Amino acid sequence: MKALRTIVHRIASVAAMLALLSGCVPTGLPETALPPDNTYACRDGAMLRVARAPDGSAAIASIAGRSARLMRMDSPAQEKYGDGSTTLYLDGDRALLISDSFVVAGPCVSTVPLPVVQPWQPR
């Protein structure tokens, strides 16, 4: 009987530790922390500048003296902005700008290293 109580006590202790440790767990894959203003070097030598609103609701993409104000859209990419004819994709340190189904700038890579963060969230 004493051996059974010891086993039950140990199982309960391990279960309590697991419950405590599961309080903070990663919520997903690491994500690049995108700055509000960044410049990307594109394959063709062009420089794409992206200025994002502080809340991420909009972005201004500028290349070769032209700019487009784009609104945030749902996307599996980290961030996507568009206005119906022009679309900007930001995913990690990479960017792609498309207008009327043609690639305007891309593939592009950030000119500075961007920090990567692991999202943590209490359960």
Secondary structure, DSSP 8 states (H G I E B T S, - for coil): -HHHHHHHHHHHHHHHHHHHHTTEEE-SS-EE---SEEEEEETTS-EEEEEE-TTSSEEEEEETTEEEEEEEE--SSSEEEE-SSEEEEEETTEEEEEETTEEEEEEEEESS---EE--EEE-
